[in-house]
Amino acid sequence: MKLIREIVKQALNTGYLTLEAEEKLKKMLENKYDLEDLEAFINLQQATMLGIVRQESKEIFAASRNCS
């Protein structure tokens, strides 16, 4: 099973968090995880707030609002 930090690493490397990866993260965060995974997730949150990582879910939402 993938760890949270592995998904975060991929998102940070590509600059993009897919919808699939976001869903996996949500499910993984419902279970026990270690401090290293928590720190990785916090880093991902900061990267998305700073615009370093784009989120597919937010792009889909923005596109749907523009079509209305």
C-alpha positions as CSV (number, residue, x, y, z in Angstrom):
1,M,0.0,0.0,0.0
2,K,1.2,3.5,-0.8
3,L,2.0,5.9,1.9
4,I,0.7,9.4,2.2
5,R,4.3,10.8,1.7
6,E,4.6,8.9,-1.6
7,I,1.5,10.5,-3.1
8,V,2.7,13.9,-1.8
9,K,6.1,13.4,-3.3
10,Q,4.5,12.6,-6.7
11,A,2.3,15.7,-6.5
12,L,5.2,17.9,-5.5
13,N,7.4,16.5,-8.3
14,T,4.7,17.0,-11.0
15,G,3.2,20.2,-9.5
16,Y,-0.2,18.6,-9.9
17,L,-2.6,16.7,-7.6
18,T,-5.0,14.5,-9.5
19,L,-8.5,13.8,-8.5
20,E,-7.6,10.1,-8.0
21,A,-4.6,11.0,-5.7
22,E,-6.8,13.4,-3.7
23,E,-9.4,10.7,-3.1
24,K,-6.6,8.2,-2.0
25,L,-5.3,10.8,0.4
26,K,-8.7,11.4,1.9
27,K,-9.1,7.6,2.5
28,M,-5.6,7.2,3.9
29,L,-6.1,10.1,6.3
30,E,-9.1,8.3,7.8
31,N,-6.7,5.6,9.1
32,K,-3.6,5.7,11.3
33,Y,-0.5,7.3,9.8
34,D,2.8,8.3,11.2
35,L,4.4,11.7,11.8
36,E,6.3,11.7,8.6
37,D,3.1,11.2,6.6
38,L,1.5,14.1,8.5
39,E,4.4,16.4,7.8
40,A,4.3,15.4,4.1
41,F,0.5,16.2,4.0
42,I,1.1,19.6,5.7
43,N,3.8,20.3,3.1
44,L,1.3,19.5,0.3
45,Q,-1.3,21.8,1.8
46,Q,1.2,24.6,1.9
47,A,2.3,23.9,-1.6
48,T,-1.3,24.1,-2.9
49,M,-2.0,27.3,-1.0
50,L,1.2,28.9,-2.5
51,G,0.2,27.7,-6.0
52,I,3.2,25.3,-6.3
53,V,0.8,22.4,-6.7
54,R,-2.4,22.7,-8.7
55,Q,-5.4,20.5,-7.8
56,E,-7.5,18.9,-10.5
57,S,-10.6,19.1,-8.3
58,K,-10.3,22.9,-8.0
59,E,-9.8,23.2,-11.8
60,I,-12.9,21.1,-12.5
61,F,-14.9,23.2,-10.0
62,A,-13.7,26.4,-11.6
63,A,-14.4,25.2,-15.1
64,S,-18.0,24.2,-14.1
65,R,-18.6,27.6,-12.6
66,N,-17.4,29.3,-15.8
67,C,-19.8,27.2,-18.0
68,S,-22.8,28.3,-16.0
